[in-house]
Amino acid sequence: MIDKRVTDLANVLVNYSIELSEKDTLLLHAFDVDDDVIAEIIRVAKLAGANVMLRKESAVVRREMLFGLTEENAAIIADNEMHEMKLATAYIGLRGWRNVTELSDVPADKMSLWNSHYRDVLNQRVNDTKWVVLRWPNPSMAQLASMSTRSFEDFYFRVCNFDYAKLAEAAKPLKHLMDNTDEVCIKGNGTDITFSIKGIGSMPCVGERNIPDGECYSCPVKNSVNGTIQYNVPSVYNGIEFNNVRLVVKEGKIVEAYADGKDKEINEVFDTDEGARYFGEFAIGFNPEILYPMKDILFDEKIAGSLHLTPGKAYEDVGNGNVSAIHWDLVLIQRADYGGGEIWMDGKLVRKDGLFVLPELQCLNPEELKK
């Protein structure tokens, strides 16, 4: 018998996040997810009247496909996935990833080759479908979160089935502020960086694109970023874990990049293409149920009291035109228990030590959202 929490989440995805109807064709893309979960989401999608396509993959198979990948084979796979994506009006991505480091030994040039070919498929999904992506709980995720499997499942469904309508209402004043901001300054341990978001706009993420959700994003004006940022959340990218990432930026470009024991590997990522050394997103996280990192970006970028300043591709709706095969959400937690920090906008202190200080934004602080 299917867990009721799975059905509840399927209803969030289908009826709230992407609002499926009989006019839609859904592409359900599942990595390492059990058949009964896939079947339940299909059942709920069909109740909404949608047509359904399924792409089912595993990380083990993906690793084998990437080893020895040729230009010709990459193009064939990307063309096939593009055809499928163009048939879809809606997309749900379920990513179980039973081993998050499954791709860690894939050569960097093969990852870069695949990322460059897949970029157009990703753009098609982001720009031309109603989409939502989420992880699916498993023992590997529980281990990364330093939790038992059962406790992690309870945490997962509590977070993912949050009252996103309430979150959407609370995020409106932050959107208004970011829409009307020019200069952003971020300060903290090892961090002193400024940039402009003038004219870029902002987008609250409140359950309509990612599950779990809880952020508002904008994007730096491409050449406006100057200073140093020291991230304090571990990040797994292409199957490799990076810690204490430190970036030095001049006129928008990352000119120095460091990570504990992984300086060579991190610079290989930033050498993927020209756009990889520029920034494509700035976002503030505020999900009150997510407080600690678990090396899973869909959770970590929503941590209450966090922000992410993202090297790589910019979104088209709220962006600066930067193009890259990468989009790497690196996270900095500014709560007092993580060393503190401040966000200033046009000379006004907006958030200190992870808590919003402006009266109109205090509704986004955890104690208020949990009421």
SULGI-V63013 format. One record per pair of residues at least 24 apart in sequence whose C-alpha atoms are under 8 Angstrom apart, sorted by sequence separation. I is the first residue (numbers start at 1). GAP is how many residues later the second one is. D is the distance in whole Angstrom. If there is no record, write none. Layout:
i | gap | d
I | GAP | D
I | GAP | D
//
This chain:
i | gap | d
26 | 24 | 7
28 | 24 | 7
30 | 24 | 8
32 | 24 | 8
178 | 24 | 6
196 | 24 | 6
197 | 24 | 6
225 | 24 | 7
226 | 24 | 5
242 | 24 | 8
253 | 24 | 5
254 | 24 | 6
283 | 24 | 6
284 | 24 | 7
307 | 24 | 6
308 | 24 | 6
20 | 25 | 7
24 | 25 | 8
25 | 25 | 6
26 | 25 | 6
27 | 25 | 6
28 | 25 | 6
29 | 25 | 6
30 | 25 | 6
31 | 25 | 6
32 | 25 | 7
195 | 25 | 6
196 | 25 | 6
225 | 25 | 7
226 | 25 | 6
253 | 25 | 5
282 | 25 | 7
283 | 25 | 5
306 | 25 | 7
307 | 25 | 5
22 | 26 | 6
23 | 26 | 8
24 | 26 | 5
25 | 26 | 5
26 | 26 | 5
27 | 26 | 5
28 | 26 | 5
29 | 26 | 5
30 | 26 | 5
31 | 26 | 5
32 | 26 | 5
195 | 26 | 7
225 | 26 | 6
226 | 26 | 6
252 | 26 | 6
253 | 26 | 8
282 | 26 | 6
283 | 26 | 7
306 | 26 | 6
307 | 26 | 6
14 | 27 | 8
21 | 27 | 5
22 | 27 | 4
23 | 27 | 7
24 | 27 | 6
25 | 27 | 6
26 | 27 | 6
27 | 27 | 6
28 | 27 | 6
29 | 27 | 6
30 | 27 | 6
31 | 27 | 5
32 | 27 | 7
175 | 27 | 6
224 | 27 | 6
225 | 27 | 4
252 | 27 | 7
281 | 27 | 8
282 | 27 | 5
306 | 27 | 4
307 | 27 | 8
20 | 28 | 6
21 | 28 | 5
22 | 28 | 5
25 | 28 | 7
27 | 28 | 7
29 | 28 | 8
31 | 28 | 7
175 | 28 | 7
196 | 28 | 6
223 | 28 | 5
224 | 28 | 5
225 | 28 | 7
281 | 28 | 6
282 | 28 | 6
301 | 28 | 7
305 | 28 | 6
306 | 28 | 6
20 | 29 | 8
21 | 29 | 6
22 | 29 | 7
175 | 29 | 6
195 | 29 | 5
196 | 29 | 7
223 | 29 | 4
280 | 29 | 8
281 | 29 | 5
301 | 29 | 8
305 | 29 | 6
306 | 29 | 7
10 | 30 | 7
14 | 30 | 7
20 | 30 | 6
194 | 30 | 8
195 | 30 | 4
222 | 30 | 6
223 | 30 | 7
279 | 30 | 7
280 | 30 | 6
281 | 30 | 7
301 | 30 | 6
303 | 30 | 8
305 | 30 | 5
6 | 31 | 7
10 | 31 | 5
14 | 31 | 6
194 | 31 | 6
195 | 31 | 7
279 | 31 | 6
280 | 31 | 6
300 | 31 | 7
172 | 32 | 8
193 | 32 | 7
194 | 32 | 6
279 | 32 | 4
280 | 32 | 5
281 | 32 | 8
297 | 32 | 7
7 | 33 | 7
11 | 33 | 7
15 | 33 | 8
171 | 33 | 6
193 | 33 | 6
194 | 33 | 6
278 | 33 | 6
279 | 33 | 5
280 | 33 | 5
281 | 33 | 6
2 | 34 | 7
6 | 34 | 8
7 | 34 | 8
10 | 34 | 7
14 | 34 | 8
91 | 34 | 7
193 | 34 | 4
277 | 34 | 6
278 | 34 | 6
279 | 34 | 7
280 | 34 | 4
281 | 34 | 8
2 | 35 | 8
192 | 35 | 6
193 | 35 | 5
276 | 35 | 6
277 | 35 | 7
279 | 35 | 7
280 | 35 | 7
85 | 36 | 7
168 | 36 | 7
191 | 36 | 8
192 | 36 | 5
193 | 36 | 6
276 | 36 | 4
7 | 37 | 8
168 | 37 | 8
191 | 37 | 5
192 | 37 | 6
275 | 37 | 6
276 | 37 | 7
2 | 38 | 8
59 | 38 | 6
82 | 38 | 8
86 | 38 | 7
91 | 38 | 7
93 | 38 | 8
95 | 38 | 8
168 | 38 | 5
190 | 38 | 7
191 | 38 | 4
275 | 38 | 7
281 | 38 | 7
58 | 39 | 7
59 | 39 | 8
63 | 39 | 7
67 | 39 | 6
74 | 39 | 7
78 | 39 | 6
82 | 39 | 5
85 | 39 | 7
89 | 39 | 7
90 | 39 | 5
91 | 39 | 6
92 | 39 | 6
93 | 39 | 6
94 | 39 | 6
95 | 39 | 6
96 | 39 | 6
167 | 39 | 6
190 | 39 | 6
191 | 39 | 5
280 | 39 | 7
59 | 40 | 8
63 | 40 | 6
66 | 40 | 7
67 | 40 | 8
74 | 40 | 6
78 | 40 | 6
81 | 40 | 7
85 | 40 | 7
89 | 40 | 5
90 | 40 | 4
91 | 40 | 5
92 | 40 | 5
93 | 40 | 4
94 | 40 | 5
95 | 40 | 5
96 | 40 | 5
98 | 40 | 7
100 | 40 | 7
178 | 40 | 7
190 | 40 | 5
280 | 40 | 7
69 | 41 | 6
88 | 41 | 7
89 | 41 | 6
90 | 41 | 6
91 | 41 | 6
92 | 41 | 6
93 | 41 | 6
94 | 41 | 6
95 | 41 | 6
96 | 41 | 7
98 | 41 | 7
99 | 41 | 6
165 | 41 | 8
175 | 41 | 7
189 | 41 | 7
60 | 42 | 7
68 | 42 | 7
71 | 42 | 7
75 | 42 | 6
82 | 42 | 8
94 | 42 | 6
96 | 42 | 7
98 | 42 | 6
164 | 42 | 6
174 | 42 | 7
280 | 42 | 6
59 | 43 | 6
63 | 43 | 7
67 | 43 | 7
74 | 43 | 7
78 | 43 | 7
97 | 43 | 8
98 | 43 | 8
164 | 43 | 6
279 | 43 | 7
59 | 44 | 8
66 | 44 | 6
278 | 44 | 7
66 | 45 | 7
69 | 45 | 8
171 | 45 | 7
167 | 47 | 7
275 | 47 | 6
276 | 47 | 8
280 | 47 | 7
66 | 48 | 8
275 | 48 | 5
276 | 48 | 6
305 | 48 | 7
306 | 48 | 7
275 | 49 | 5
276 | 49 | 7
305 | 49 | 4
274 | 50 | 7
275 | 50 | 8
276 | 50 | 6
304 | 50 | 7
305 | 50 | 6
160 | 51 | 6
161 | 51 | 8
273 | 51 | 6
276 | 51 | 8
160 | 52 | 5
272 | 52 | 8
273 | 52 | 7
159 | 53 | 6
160 | 53 | 8
272 | 53 | 7
272 | 54 | 8
222 | 56 | 7
27 | 57 | 8
222 | 57 | 7
27 | 58 | 7
222 | 58 | 8
220 | 59 | 7
234 | 59 | 8
236 | 59 | 6
219 | 60 | 8
220 | 60 | 7
233 | 60 | 6
235 | 60 | 6
236 | 60 | 7
27 | 61 | 6
33 | 61 | 7
219 | 61 | 6
220 | 61 | 7
234 | 61 | 6
235 | 61 | 8
304 | 61 | 8
25 | 62 | 7
26 | 62 | 6
27 | 62 | 8
29 | 62 | 7
33 | 62 | 7
219 | 62 | 4
220 | 62 | 7
233 | 62 | 8
235 | 62 | 7
304 | 62 | 7
25 | 63 | 5
26 | 63 | 6
27 | 63 | 6
28 | 63 | 6
29 | 63 | 6
30 | 63 | 6
31 | 63 | 6
32 | 63 | 7
33 | 63 | 5
218 | 63 | 6
219 | 63 | 5
24 | 64 | 7
25 | 64 | 5
26 | 64 | 5
27 | 64 | 5
28 | 64 | 5
29 | 64 | 5
30 | 64 | 5
31 | 64 | 5
32 | 64 | 5
217 | 64 | 7
218 | 64 | 5
219 | 64 | 8
24 | 65 | 6
25 | 65 | 6
26 | 65 | 5
27 | 65 | 6
28 | 65 | 6
29 | 65 | 6
30 | 65 | 6
31 | 65 | 5
32 | 65 | 6
217 | 65 | 6
218 | 65 | 6
24 | 66 | 7
26 | 66 | 7
28 | 66 | 8
30 | 66 | 8
31 | 66 | 6
32 | 66 | 6
217 | 66 | 4
216 | 67 | 5
217 | 67 | 6
233 | 67 | 8
215 | 68 | 6
216 | 68 | 6
215 | 69 | 5
216 | 69 | 7
20 | 70 | 8
215 | 70 | 4
214 | 71 | 6
215 | 71 | 6
18 | 72 | 7
214 | 72 | 5
215 | 72 | 7
214 | 73 | 5
213 | 74 | 7
132 | 76 | 6
133 | 76 | 6
134 | 76 | 6
135 | 76 | 8
131 | 77 | 8
132 | 77 | 4
133 | 77 | 5
134 | 77 | 5
288 | 77 | 7
289 | 77 | 8
131 | 78 | 6
132 | 78 | 5
133 | 78 | 6
134 | 78 | 7
286 | 78 | 7
288 | 78 | 5
13 | 79 | 8
132 | 79 | 7
286 | 79 | 7
287 | 79 | 7
288 | 79 | 8
286 | 80 | 8
288 | 81 | 7
288 | 82 | 7
213 | 85 | 8
212 | 86 | 7
213 | 86 | 8
215 | 86 | 8
211 | 87 | 7
212 | 87 | 6
215 | 87 | 6
210 | 88 | 7
214 | 88 | 5
213 | 89 | 6
212 | 90 | 8
237 | 91 | 8
219 | 95 | 7
235 | 95 | 7
233 | 97 | 7
222 | 98 | 6
233 | 98 | 6
219 | 99 | 7
220 | 99 | 8
221 | 99 | 6
222 | 99 | 8
231 | 99 | 7
232 | 99 | 7
233 | 99 | 6
218 | 100 | 6
219 | 100 | 5
220 | 100 | 7
222 | 100 | 7
231 | 100 | 6
232 | 100 | 5
233 | 100 | 7
218 | 101 | 7
219 | 101 | 6
231 | 101 | 5
232 | 101 | 7
230 | 102 | 7
231 | 102 | 8
33 | 103 | 7
232 | 106 | 8
18 | 112 | 6
18 | 113 | 6
17 | 114 | 8
18 | 114 | 7
17 | 115 | 7
203 | 115 | 7
202 | 116 | 6
201 | 117 | 6
200 | 118 | 6
13 | 119 | 7
200 | 119 | 6
200 | 120 | 7
111 | 127 | 7
159 | 130 | 6
158 | 131 | 8
159 | 131 | 7
104 | 134 | 6
105 | 134 | 8
101 | 135 | 8
103 | 135 | 6
104 | 135 | 4
100 | 136 | 8
103 | 136 | 5
104 | 136 | 5
101 | 137 | 8
102 | 137 | 6
103 | 137 | 8
101 | 138 | 4
100 | 139 | 6
101 | 139 | 6
188 | 146 | 7
9 | 148 | 8
145 | 148 | 7
146 | 148 | 8
12 | 149 | 7
145 | 149 | 4
144 | 150 | 5
145 | 150 | 7
189 | 150 | 7
9 | 151 | 7
144 | 151 | 6
188 | 151 | 8
189 | 151 | 8
5 | 152 | 7
9 | 152 | 6
188 | 152 | 6
189 | 152 | 7
8 | 153 | 7
141 | 153 | 8
188 | 153 | 4
187 | 154 | 6
188 | 154 | 6
141 | 155 | 8
186 | 155 | 8
187 | 155 | 5
186 | 156 | 6
187 | 156 | 7
186 | 157 | 5
185 | 158 | 6
186 | 158 | 6
184 | 159 | 7
185 | 159 | 5
108 | 160 | 7
112 | 160 | 6
184 | 160 | 6
185 | 160 | 6
108 | 161 | 8
184 | 161 | 5
183 | 162 | 6
184 | 162 | 6
135 | 163 | 7
182 | 163 | 7
183 | 163 | 5
134 | 164 | 7
181 | 164 | 6
182 | 164 | 6
183 | 164 | 8
181 | 165 | 6
173 | 187 | 6
174 | 187 | 6
173 | 188 | 6
127 | 189 | 7
17 | 190 | 6
18 | 190 | 6
16 | 191 | 8
17 | 191 | 4
18 | 191 | 8
170 | 191 | 8
16 | 192 | 7
17 | 192 | 7
170 | 193 | 6
171 | 193 | 7
170 | 194 | 6
170 | 199 | 8
167 | 202 | 7
166 | 203 | 8
119 | 206 | 6
116 | 209 | 5
115 | 210 | 6
115 | 211 | 7
112 | 213 | 8
//
